[in-house]
Amino acid sequence: MPPLAQALKLNASFAHRHPNLAPTALFVGGTSGIGQALAQRLAHYTHGKARILLVGRNADAGRATIRSLRGSEPPHSQPKHEFIPCDATLMRNVRQTTDALLARKTTDIPKLNFLVLSPGFFSIFASRAETPEGIDTKLALLYYARWLFTLELLPLLRNAAAAGEPAHVYSVLGAGTGSTVDFDDLGLKTGYNALKAATVAASYTDLAMQKFAQENPDVQFSHAFPGLVRTPMMLPKHPLLKPFGPLMSLLSLPVTVPPETCAEYHLSALLAEPDATTGNFTRRGSKGDDIGYVPAPGGDVEKLWKHTVAEVLHV
């Protein structure tokens, strides 16, 4: 059976494997591209039972995505999907968002089954651009905001796990594409370039998820590489290159996949049952396949963790 057929079969079986589950899923960066496609496919396969929360900056895109999640079921039988505005380049905004979600723990959001993280933007030539909090904008979205969303929302994920339900953090970034970490320049304060920021963020994610997994054995953590996907993020942003966008899209067709296909692969990994042989941290390739992970030295993990706490929690 081809891998895509396997993914489709697994996704279609989710509702049968969990007939009484009404999952709650939060998608950070779910208003376009892969995150949006994942949210739409989850809504489809759960037959209107999933409650989906979208976090992003673009309110128009967020509301349009929410409308796309509505199925054929009567409105009164559908869960209340929701768009939550948040500019995740600022850690104070992330904390405000997570604080508001946690405040609803005893009312309408008692648990979180799936936390999917995919915010970011594509840039190769951009120079370091710091936010008012002193963090590079690209790294803020690719690593620091994702770390903070995970840390703050762990109580909701643990609630799902305690109820015997799936609890899974899934970061769509660059598993297997990381670069060597310079522990004397964490955050790339001095040796910055945009490509290096992307690859080192992948390495940071591996290290951070290793610690998250060790400290939360009942929660699943995944770091995934989506491959080359036809999303707006792939289009050139530089004014001189924008006119070539359509040509670049055409030339990329043989080596890229549409977001919907990518979403099927990664949704199958998100919904898969935990594998006791691999532990609760898994790295995934472009088809949702396990690409393995050799645990990093504990000292390296602690160095990055200490830096992240100082960078994110003390701003």
C-alpha positions in Angstrom: 0.0 0.0 0.0 1.5 3.4 -1.0 2.4 5.7 2.0 -0.3 8.2 1.1 -2.9 5.5 1.0 -1.7 4.3 4.5 -2.0 7.9 5.8 -5.5 8.2 4.4 -6.6 4.9 5.9 -5.2 5.8 9.3 -6.8 9.2 9.3 -10.2 7.8 8.3 -10.0 5.3 11.1 -9.5 7.9 13.9 -13.1 8.4 14.7 -13.7 4.7 14.8 -10.8 4.2 17.1 -12.0 7.0 19.4 -15.8 6.9 19.1 -16.5 8.9 22.2 -13.7 11.5 21.8 -14.5 15.1 21.1 -10.9 16.4 20.7 -9.8 19.9 21.3 -7.0 21.1 19.0 -5.0 24.4 19.0 -3.3 25.4 15.8 -0.7 28.2 16.1 -0.1 29.5 12.6 -3.3 27.8 11.4 -4.6 30.5 9.2 -2.7 29.5 6.0 -0.5 26.8 4.6 0.2 23.5 6.3 -1.4 24.5 9.7 -4.6 25.5 8.0 -4.7 22.3 5.9 -4.1 20.2 9.0 -7.0 21.9 10.9 -9.3 21.4 7.9 -8.4 17.7 7.6 -8.8 17.1 11.3 -12.3 18.7 11.2 -13.1 16.4 8.3 -12.0 13.2 9.8 -13.6 13.9 13.2 -17.0 14.5 11.5 -17.6 17.8 13.2 -16.7 16.6 16.7 -13.4 18.3 17.1 -13.2 21.7 18.7 -10.6 23.7 16.8 -8.9 26.9 18.0 -6.8 28.9 15.6 -4.1 31.3 16.7 -2.7 33.9 14.3 -2.3 37.5 13.3 -4.5 37.7 10.3 -8.1 38.0 11.5 -9.7 37.9 8.1 -7.8 34.7 7.2 -8.6 33.2 10.6 -12.3 33.8 10.3 -12.3 32.5 6.7 -10.6 29.3 7.9 -13.1 28.9 10.7 -15.9 29.1 8.2 -14.2 26.4 6.1 -14.3 24.0 9.0 -18.1 24.0 9.2 -19.4 20.7 8.0 -22.9 19.6 6.9 -24.0 18.9 10.4 -26.6 21.3 12.0 -25.0 24.3 13.6 -26.3 23.4 17.1 -24.5 20.0 16.9 -21.1 21.5 16.0 -18.4 22.4 18.5 -17.6 26.1 18.8 -14.5 26.7 16.7 -12.6 29.9 17.5 -10.1 32.3 16.1 -7.7 33.9 18.7 -5.7 36.9 17.5 -2.1 36.9 18.5 1.1 38.3 17.1 3.5 35.5 18.3 6.6 37.5 17.5 6.2 39.0 21.0 6.4 36.8 24.0 4.1 39.0 26.0 1.4 38.4 23.5 2.0 34.6 23.7 1.7 34.8 27.5 -1.5 36.9 27.3 -3.0 34.3 24.9 -2.0 31.3 27.0 -3.1 33.0 30.2 -6.5 33.6 28.7 -6.8 30.0 27.6 -5.8 28.6 31.0 -8.3 30.9 32.7 -11.0 28.9 30.8 -9.7 25.5 32.1 -12.6 25.1 34.6 -15.2 26.3 32.1 -15.1 25.5 28.4 -11.5 24.5 27.7 -10.6 21.9 30.3 -8.2 20.0 28.1 -6.0 20.1 25.0 -5.5 17.0 22.9 -3.5 18.4 20.0 -1.1 21.5 20.0 0.1 22.1 16.4 2.8 24.7 15.9 3.6 26.0 12.5 4.1 29.8 12.6 6.9 31.4 10.7 7.9 32.9 7.4 10.3 32.0 4.6 13.4 34.2 4.2 17.0 33.5 3.1 18.6 36.9 2.7 17.0 38.9 5.5 19.3 40.3 8.2 18.6 40.1 11.9 15.4 42.1 12.8 14.8 42.4 16.5 11.4 42.7 18.1 11.0 45.3 20.9 11.8 42.4 23.3 15.3 42.0 21.7 14.6 38.7 20.0 15.1 38.1 16.3 11.7 38.0 14.6 12.4 34.8 12.7 13.7 32.9 15.7 10.8 34.3 17.8 8.3 32.5 15.5 10.4 29.4 14.7 11.5 28.6 18.2 10.8 30.9 21.2 7.0 31.4 20.7 6.6 27.6 20.1 8.5 26.8 23.2 6.4 29.2 25.3 3.1 27.9 23.9 4.2 24.4 24.8 5.4 25.3 28.3 2.3 27.3 29.2 -0.3 24.9 27.8 1.1 21.7 29.3 -1.6 21.7 32.1 -4.3 21.3 29.4 -2.3 18.6 27.6 -1.8 16.8 30.9 -5.5 16.9 31.6 -6.2 15.2 28.3 -3.6 12.5 29.0 -5.0 12.0 32.5 -8.4 11.3 31.0 -6.8 8.6 28.8 -7.1 10.7 25.7 -4.5 11.6 23.1 -2.1 14.5 24.2 0.3 15.5 21.4 2.5 18.5 20.7 3.4 18.6 17.0 5.9 21.3 15.7 6.1 21.6 12.0 9.6 22.9 11.3 12.8 21.2 10.2 13.4 17.8 11.7 16.6 16.4 10.3 17.8 19.8 8.9 19.4 21.3 12.0 22.8 22.7 12.2 25.5 22.7 14.9 24.6 24.8 17.9 27.0 27.5 19.0 26.4 27.6 22.7 28.4 30.8 23.0 26.0 32.6 20.6 22.5 31.2 21.6 19.9 33.4 19.9 22.4 34.3 17.2 23.1 37.7 18.7 26.4 38.0 16.7 26.7 35.4 14.0 23.3 35.8 12.3 22.0 35.0 8.9 18.4 34.0 7.9 19.3 30.5 6.7 21.3 29.8 9.8 18.4 31.0 11.9 16.1 28.4 10.3 18.5 25.5 10.7 19.6 26.4 14.2 15.9 26.7 15.2 15.5 23.1 14.1 18.3 22.1 16.4 16.9 24.1 19.3 13.6 22.4 18.8 15.2 18.9 19.1 16.9 19.9 22.3 13.9 21.5 23.9 11.5 18.7 22.9 13.9 16.2 24.4 13.5 17.9 27.7 9.8 18.4 27.4 9.4 14.7 26.7 11.6 13.7 29.6 9.5 15.8 32.0 6.1 14.9 30.6 6.1 11.1 29.9 2.3 11.0 29.3 2.4 13.6 26.5 3.7 12.9 23.0 6.1 15.4 21.3 6.9 15.4 17.6 9.2 17.6 15.5 8.3 17.3 11.8 9.9 18.4 8.5 7.1 19.1 6.0 9.2 19.0 2.9 8.6 21.4 0.0 5.0 22.5 0.1 3.1 24.9 -2.2 2.2 27.5 0.4 2.3 31.3 0.3 5.3 31.2 2.5 7.4 29.8 -0.4 6.6 32.8 -2.6 9.4 35.5 -2.8 8.8 38.6 -0.6 11.6 40.8 -2.0 10.1 43.5 -4.3 12.5 42.7 -7.1 11.6 39.0 -7.0 7.9 39.2 -6.5 7.2 39.5 -10.3 8.8 36.1 -10.7 6.5 34.4 -8.2 4.2 32.7 -10.7 7.2 31.4 -12.7 8.8 30.1 -9.6 5.6 28.4 -8.6 5.3 26.7 -11.9 8.9 25.5 -11.9 8.6 24.1 -8.4 5.6 21.9 -9.3 7.6 18.7 -9.9 9.3 18.9 -6.5 6.6 20.2 -4.2 3.3 18.9 -2.9 0.0 20.8 -2.2 -0.7 21.6 1.5 -3.6 19.1 1.5 -1.3 16.2 0.7 1.3 17.3 3.2 -1.5 17.6 5.8 -2.7 14.0 5.2 0.8 12.6 5.9 1.3 14.7 9.0 -2.2 14.3 10.3 -1.6 10.5 10.3 1.5 11.1 12.5 -0.4 13.5 14.8 -3.2 10.9 15.2 -1.1 7.8 15.4 -1.1 5.7 18.6 2.1 6.2 20.8 4.9 3.7 19.9 6.5 2.4 23.1 9.6 1.5 21.2 10.4 5.0 20.2 9.5 6.9 23.4 7.4 10.0 23.6 9.6 12.2 21.4 9.6 11.5 17.7 11.1 13.3 14.7 9.1 13.0 11.4 10.1 13.3 7.8 8.1 14.8 4.9 5.6 11.9 4.8 5.1 11.7 8.5 7.6 8.8 8.8 9.8 8.3 11.9 13.3 9.5 11.0 14.9 8.7 14.4 16.6 10.8 17.0 19.8 10.2 19.0 19.3 12.0 22.4 21.6 15.0 22.8 23.9 15.3 25.8 22.0 16.5 28.9 24.4 19.4 29.4 23.6 20.8 25.9 19.9 20.5 26.6 20.2 22.4 29.9 22.3 25.1 28.4 19.7 25.9 25.8 16.9 25.5 28.3 18.5 28.0 30.7 19.0 30.5 27.8 15.4 30.1 26.6 14.0 30.7 30.1 16.1 33.9 30.4 15.2 35.1 26.9 11.5 34.3 27.0 10.3 34.5 30.6 12.3 37.5 31.7 11.4 39.9 28.8 
